[in-house]
Amino acid sequence: MSIVKKMSKESPCSVKICGITSDHDARLAANAGADYIGVLVDVAVSERTRSAVQASEIANGSPIPTVLLLYNRTTSDIQEIVSQVQPFAVQLLGQEPPQQVEELKGTVSCQLWKSVYLPAGSPENVDMPTVRAEMQAYREAGADFLLFDSVDMSLEKPRYGGTGKTCDWNVAAELITESPLPVFFAGGIRPENVKAAIETIRPDGIDLCSGVEASKGIKDPHKLEQLMEQVNQAN
């Protein structure tokens, strides 16, 4: 599979391509014009997870900054992985409390991003006061970015992120307008809807995984190219 030609990005909306599993796909994302790659480390529920050693190899070979995605790890685990991989940022995917973000803030040499989950589906599913309080608490704890993603509550065990499902965009737009931190938006984004998502929600960045895959864990260069063309066309 050939590497797509490097594209310039004209949109002010940043792009993070998540679920990167190889050096090859990191270069694909970079050459398409993405700003960041995301690598999951020892996330048992994901088919795209990698070990810390593999993540380090991908990060070292990536032309663009690497964000490590970790799920409900101890503070000492996170510190050790950051020391080993030296990423641009760590994205905490689970139910990590603001207190843990605060503990990490002074002890790791990278940015701290925190996922905040909005239920997939209709707006009445979202507890707006709780989400607002959560955003503020993470800002006060020292988080650098928030990332809105969808949680699929229809499963026997809720799946946080990687669902391919969308939350209510109008709710997301309202919360992003109010957010005390810059926000990436994820959940069901793909080349066919990314332009509308950016124009409706107005996030600081978009984040996607399955929407640009040929198969699970394998990125599709043509979908990446189509995605970036649509991002550049967004007003």
C-alpha positions in Angstrom: 0.0 0.0 0.0 1.5 3.3 -1.0 1.9 6.3 1.3 -0.5 9.1 0.2 1.0 12.4 -0.9 1.4 15.0 1.9 -1.5 17.4 1.9 -1.6 20.8 3.4 -4.3 21.5 6.0 -6.2 24.8 5.7 -8.8 24.3 8.4 -8.2 25.7 11.9 -9.8 22.5 13.3 -7.1 20.0 14.4 -7.3 16.4 13.4 -6.3 13.4 15.5 -6.3 9.9 13.9 -6.7 7.4 16.7 -6.2 3.7 17.0 -2.9 3.8 15.1 -1.3 0.3 15.3 1.8 0.6 13.1 4.6 2.9 11.9 3.1 2.7 8.4 -0.3 4.0 9.5 1.3 6.8 11.6 3.0 8.0 8.4 -0.3 7.6 6.4 -2.0 9.9 8.9 0.8 12.4 8.9 1.0 12.5 5.1 -2.7 13.0 4.8 -2.4 16.2 6.9 -3.4 15.1 10.4 -2.0 16.9 13.4 -1.8 14.0 15.9 -1.9 10.2 16.1 -3.5 8.3 19.0 -2.1 4.9 20.2 -4.0 2.8 22.7 -1.7 1.2 25.3 -2.9 -2.0 27.1 -6.6 -1.2 26.7 -8.1 -4.7 27.0 -11.5 -3.8 25.5 -10.0 -2.5 22.2 -8.9 -4.5 19.2 -6.4 -1.8 18.4 -4.4 -1.8 21.6 -0.6 -2.0 21.7 2.0 -2.7 24.3 4.1 0.2 25.7 7.1 -1.1 23.7 5.1 -1.1 20.5 3.7 2.3 21.3 7.2 3.7 21.8 8.3 2.4 18.4 5.3 4.0 16.8 5.9 7.3 18.6 9.6 7.4 17.7 8.8 6.8 14.0 5.8 9.2 13.8 6.3 12.5 11.9 3.5 14.1 14.0 2.9 14.2 17.8 1.7 11.0 19.5 -1.1 10.9 22.1 -1.1 7.8 24.3 -4.6 6.5 25.3 -4.8 4.9 28.7 -7.8 3.4 30.5 -8.2 3.5 34.3 -4.5 3.0 35.1 -2.8 3.9 38.4 -0.9 7.1 38.7 2.4 5.2 38.9 1.6 3.1 35.8 0.9 6.3 33.8 4.1 7.9 35.0 6.1 4.8 34.0 4.5 4.6 30.6 5.1 8.3 29.9 8.7 8.0 30.9 9.1 5.0 28.6 7.3 6.4 25.5 7.8 10.2 25.9 4.5 11.1 24.1 3.2 14.6 23.4 0.2 13.9 25.5 -1.6 11.3 27.5 -5.4 10.9 27.0 -7.2 9.4 30.0 -10.0 7.3 28.7 -11.7 6.0 31.7 -13.2 7.2 35.0 -10.0 8.8 36.2 -11.0 11.5 38.8 -9.8 15.1 38.7 -7.6 14.3 41.7 -5.5 11.9 39.6 -5.1 14.5 36.8 -3.9 16.9 39.5 -1.4 14.3 40.8 -0.1 13.7 37.3 0.1 17.4 36.3 3.3 18.1 38.3 5.0 14.8 37.6 4.8 14.0 33.8 6.5 15.9 31.0 3.5 15.8 28.6 0.1 17.3 28.1 -2.9 15.7 29.9 -6.1 15.2 27.9 -9.3 13.8 29.5 -12.2 12.1 27.8 -15.7 13.2 28.8 -18.5 10.9 27.6 -21.8 11.9 26.2 -24.4 9.1 25.7 -25.0 8.1 22.1 -28.4 9.0 20.8 -30.9 11.6 21.8 -30.3 14.8 23.9 -32.5 13.7 26.9 -29.9 11.1 27.7 -27.4 13.8 28.7 -27.1 15.1 32.2 -25.9 18.6 31.3 -25.2 20.0 34.9 -23.1 16.9 35.6 -21.1 17.3 32.4 -20.5 21.0 33.0 -19.3 20.3 36.5 -17.0 17.6 35.2 -15.5 19.9 32.6 -14.8 22.6 35.2 -13.3 20.1 37.6 -10.8 18.8 35.0 -9.8 22.3 34.1 -9.1 23.1 37.7 -7.1 19.9 38.0 -4.8 21.0 35.2 -6.0 19.1 32.1 -4.9 20.7 28.8 -7.7 19.4 26.6 -11.0 17.7 26.9 -12.3 15.1 24.4 -16.0 14.5 24.0 -16.7 11.0 22.9 -19.8 8.7 22.8 -20.6 6.0 25.3 -22.8 3.2 24.0 -25.2 2.3 26.8 -27.2 -0.2 24.7 -24.6 -3.0 25.3 -24.6 -5.4 28.3 -21.5 -3.6 29.4 -21.3 0.1 28.3 -18.6 0.8 25.8 -16.7 4.1 26.3 -15.3 5.4 23.0 -14.6 3.5 19.8 -18.3 3.0 19.3 -18.7 4.5 15.9 -21.9 6.0 17.2 -22.7 9.7 17.5 -24.1 11.7 20.4 -26.5 14.6 19.9 -24.5 17.2 18.0 -26.5 20.2 19.3 -25.9 19.2 22.8 -22.2 18.8 22.0 -22.1 22.2 20.4 -23.7 23.8 23.5 -21.2 22.2 25.8 -18.2 23.0 23.7 -19.3 26.7 23.6 -19.3 26.7 27.4 -16.2 24.6 27.9 -13.4 26.1 29.9 -10.8 24.1 27.9 -10.3 23.4 24.2 -12.3 20.3 23.1 -11.7 17.6 20.6 -14.9 15.9 19.3 -15.2 12.1 18.6 -17.8 9.5 18.0 -19.1 8.4 14.7 -17.0 10.9 12.6 -16.1 9.8 9.1 -15.3 11.5 5.8 -19.0 11.7 4.8 -20.1 13.8 7.9 -16.9 15.5 9.2 -17.6 18.8 7.4 -21.1 19.0 8.8 -19.8 18.0 12.3 -17.2 20.8 12.3 -19.6 23.4 11.0 -22.3 22.4 13.5 -20.3 21.7 16.6 -17.3 24.0 16.1 -14.8 21.9 18.1 -11.1 22.8 18.4 -10.4 19.4 16.9 -11.9 16.2 15.7 -10.9 12.7 16.6 -11.7 9.5 14.7 -10.7 5.9 14.3 -13.0 3.5 12.6 -14.2 6.2 10.1 -10.9 6.0 8.2 -10.2 2.3 8.4 -10.0 -0.4 5.8 -10.4 -3.0 8.6 -10.1 -2.9 12.3 -6.7 -1.4 13.2 -5.7 -0.8 9.5 -6.1 2.7 8.1 -7.3 3.4 4.6 -5.2 6.0 2.7 -8.1 7.0 0.5 -10.5 7.6 3.4 -7.8 9.6 5.1 -7.4 11.8 2.0 -11.2 12.2 1.7 -11.4 13.1 5.4 -8.8 15.8 5.1 -10.3 17.2 1.9 -13.6 17.6 3.8 -11.9 19.1 6.9 -10.3 21.7 4.7 -13.6 22.6 3.1 -15.3 23.2 6.5 -16.1 26.8 7.2 
